[in-house]
């Protein structure tokens, strides 16, 4: 396994960036820290969690010009087709707007003798594995609802668009997110599968290939953690 990930631009084969792969001990420490931070985050009100996600959006939009050019260099999509942040903003705002209603307890029965309800409780630590083709739009679909629901999030960005993870990290820091509630990690495929198999996280969401989905399904087998797969192909 290489100890570095190199982003090579499909435009001219230049090296856009190079980042070290996290050591196994660093991954373990990040998960343990996220789990501790999640407990405090879950005690924050839904409204405040939504507010921080909206502040993250403001930070992202302030970076929009730079990140659109950066994304073009990483994955080759012309800047004129870089309208991804419009959908990013729309979805973030919508999820923040419906958060209180979506996360409210669901009353099943309420009588003089008893009350039965379904309470919406956070799962814990959610691993989000994002693809390269729409790395902001697809990632926000799971990052924002997971955070507003009171979970901590670990993001593994695709190696070709690795810098998107750093953009998310910066935006959440500027938004005032509690430390370690959101973290992005640079991990190999083998490390990711090992992390899932170890049951160190409580839920996994993946957008990508059928082959990648199968690998995650195998890694999660027998762990009883939830897995959400949005796979390409037919």
Secondary structure in CASP SS format (residue, H / E / C, confidence):
PFRMAT SS
TARGET T0000
AUTHOR 0000-0000-0000
METHOD secondary structure of the structure
MODEL  1
X C 1.00
X C 1.00
X C 1.00
X E 1.00
X E 1.00
X E 1.00
X E 1.00
X E 1.00
X C 1.00
X C 1.00
X C 1.00
X C 1.00
X C 1.00
X C 1.00
X E 1.00
X E 1.00
X E 1.00
X E 1.00
X E 1.00
X E 1.00
X C 1.00
X C 1.00
X C 1.00
X H 1.00
X H 1.00
X H 1.00
X H 1.00
X H 1.00
X H 1.00
X H 1.00
X H 1.00
X H 1.00
X H 1.00
X H 1.00
X H 1.00
X H 1.00
X H 1.00
X H 1.00
X H 1.00
X H 1.00
X H 1.00
X H 1.00
X C 1.00
X C 1.00
X C 1.00
X H 1.00
X H 1.00
X H 1.00
X H 1.00
X H 1.00
X H 1.00
X H 1.00
X H 1.00
X H 1.00
X H 1.00
X H 1.00
X H 1.00
X H 1.00
X H 1.00
X H 1.00
X H 1.00
X H 1.00
X C 1.00
X H 1.00
X H 1.00
X H 1.00
X H 1.00
X H 1.00
X H 1.00
X H 1.00
X H 1.00
X H 1.00
X H 1.00
X H 1.00
X H 1.00
X C 1.00
X C 1.00
X C 1.00
X H 1.00
X H 1.00
X H 1.00
X C 1.00
X C 1.00
X H 1.00
X H 1.00
X H 1.00
X H 1.00
X H 1.00
X H 1.00
X H 1.00
X H 1.00
X H 1.00
X H 1.00
X H 1.00
X H 1.00
X H 1.00
X H 1.00
X C 1.00
X H 1.00
X H 1.00
X H 1.00
X H 1.00
X H 1.00
X C 1.00
X C 1.00
X E 1.00
X E 1.00
X E 1.00
X E 1.00
X E 1.00
X C 1.00
X C 1.00
X C 1.00
X C 1.00
X E 1.00
X E 1.00
X E 1.00
X E 1.00
X C 1.00
X C 1.00
X C 1.00
X C 1.00
X C 1.00
X C 1.00
X E 1.00
X E 1.00
X E 1.00
X E 1.00
X E 1.00
X C 1.00
X C 1.00
X C 1.00
X C 1.00
X C 1.00
X H 1.00
X H 1.00
X H 1.00
X H 1.00
X H 1.00
X H 1.00
X H 1.00
X H 1.00
X H 1.00
X H 1.00
X H 1.00
X H 1.00
X H 1.00
X H 1.00
X C 1.00
X C 1.00
X C 1.00
X E 1.00
X E 1.00
X E 1.00
X E 1.00
X E 1.00
X C 1.00
X C 1.00
X H 1.00
X H 1.00
X H 1.00
X C 1.00
X H 1.00
X H 1.00
X H 1.00
X H 1.00
X H 1.00
X H 1.00
X H 1.00
X H 1.00
X H 1.00
X H 1.00
X H 1.00
X H 1.00
X H 1.00
X C 1.00
X C 1.00
X C 1.00
X C 1.00
X C 1.00
X C 1.00
X E 1.00
X E 1.00
X E 1.00
X C 1.00
X C 1.00
X C 1.00
X C 1.00
X H 1.00
X H 1.00
X H 1.00
X H 1.00
X H 1.00
X H 1.00
X H 1.00
X H 1.00
X H 1.00
X C 1.00
X C 1.00
X C 1.00
X C 1.00
X C 1.00
X E 1.00
X E 1.00
X E 1.00
X E 1.00
X E 1.00
X E 1.00
X C 1.00
X H 1.00
X H 1.00
X H 1.00
X H 1.00
X H 1.00
X H 1.00
X H 1.00
X H 1.00
X H 1.00
X H 1.00
X H 1.00
X C 1.00
X C 1.00
X C 1.00
X C 1.00
X C 1.00
X E 1.00
X E 1.00
X E 1.00
X E 1.00
X E 1.00
X E 1.00
X C 1.00
X C 1.00
X C 1.00
END
